[in-house]
Amino acid sequence: MYRSKTFGKMLLSISLICLCFFCIGIFIILYSRSAFSSQLQDMLDAKVRFWQEQLDREIGALLLEQSSMMDDSILIRYHVMRENSSTYEQTEMVKEIAQRLLNVKVLHEITDNVRVYFPDRKTVISADSPIYDGYEQDEYYDFEQITLQESGNLYLTVFSPLKLRNASSAPPNYYIRSTITPYDLQYTLSGMLGEDTGILLLTDRDGNIVAGSERNPVYTAEQYPAIDEAVKKIREETVRQTLSASGQGFASGRKLEEAELWLIYCYPDTVMEEPLHFFGVLLGCLAILTLLLLGAFTFYAGKVFARPLNRILKAMEGDRSKNDFLIEEKQEDRDELALIYRRYNEMVLRTEKLIRENLESRYMVHVAQLKQLQYQIQPHFLYNSLFLIYRMAQMEENDTIAEYAEHLGKYYQYITRSGEDLVSIGQEIDHIKNYLAIQKARFGERITVTLKDLPEELRKEKIIPLVLQPLVENAFEHGIKDVVRGGKICIDMSVEDGFFLFSVKDNGTGITREEERKIQKQMEDGQGEGDEKIHALSNTDMRLKLHYGAQSGIIFYNRQEGGFCVTAKINLKEKREFITC
């Protein structure tokens, strides 16, 4: 059971994508079925229309041939002059008429026989043998040109003279009748269908099957359920000239213009279902494959993604009291996540290191401030004592004592102010002046101090207190302390690119390389403790870096002309939160 919500969302999105593709596949199959069905129905309609026109042309041409024979001179002469002709002449005329009928039969294969009937003499001339015969009764079938018999025979009859329905009941002089049997229709329909799949049928106006492209059309039609729908439409007279039916198969039909017959073409649905069934099976296989792949992806992604992510989350939610934030790396972790684990652990360790360094830095600030407070023993008692000396010196009119006491009082008043306050650079320089006055009383003419003027634009600029005076004090205590005479200290102040530079130069002995390495190491380690001789420089450098950034700090070097130079570099553009004890 994976806890990762991100993994669940990713799995859900992939499942939705798979479902969308599956639905698209179903839609494509359904749309293809619909489009294929429509195209198939259009194809059936086109074929039926072609075959219907072919049958109409065949029947129309046969009727036209029969009509053209009505005006045949031999036929008319035989009808008129038969009684006055010799037997030879009659025989010759009969032969010639039979030949004409045979030509019609040969020209139109759809017909089984073509005959000429003479009602007045009850004789008939046929294209087949015997070419001359008699018959007992005439059947005019209400003088219709096209008549369908119960036996399935189709009669095409032309009367002379032309007889219309409901006309005079007088018999015609003669009439020509072509007979089309169900076998002829089956042969014709089979020839039209050719190699096409399906069955071609002829039905009467009541939907009864007359003939088909198969030998047993009724039995064959039972295998095409779509025919029942087509026959139902014909019987219910819901169609006029064309019909279409689709269900378990497809059917298309058209009504013959020359006869009261319907030509129906039925197409089995198996032809379409077989390829669609393949696509259905393919879709099912794809669905099963998709589920298997989704399951495999779930297992694989859970192993290579969700579980490693849970390890990271577990590490992030570790016990803070035990600092249990590291990810336990395993031997099998060799992919990109292993790199993430290592980088994460490195980041955690580095963060812990930075936190420790920050705490140590704060601790060192407290230590530096405590060191600074070593000069602040019993300040109020010291104030009172110094000012008492000042008052006594005034009473004795000793100006030197009074001036010394005044400078000493201001000096201790400045260094014992609250550590939470910032001071202006002007106040810090005034404090240095008090310190120089005290040291002048101490050293006299041994040391000459040159203090250059502070740029006016820097006088009100705020800095942390007691950060400049230790450099001057270092010059007195360590730089020229052992100089018997001619000691010089030069204090310079300037501004360059937003940095305030405070430099103190002396002409003492400088520092040794060992002392230089110690100071440099303490500055790099951020430590303010150590040898008292180098404590002031490293402690001041640490305070400047903490408050004004890494670009600020102490720069020192031995001068080529002799002595030592130390410069406090303060970035006035970067002022951090003032750290207090």
PyMOL commands that set and color helices and strands:
alter all, ss='L'
color gray80, all
select helices_A, chain A and resi 5-70+73-81+87-107+141-143+182-193+217-221+225-235+270-316+336-373+379-395+399-415+425-446+456-458+469-479+513-525+532-548
alter helices_A, ss='H'
color red, helices_A
select strands_A, chain A and resi 113-118+123-126+132-134+146-148+154-160+174-180+199-203+209-212+242-246+250-255+262-267+423-424+447-451+462-463+487-496+499-506+553-558+564-571
alter strands_A, ss='S'
color yellow, strands_A
deselect
rebuild
show_as cartoon
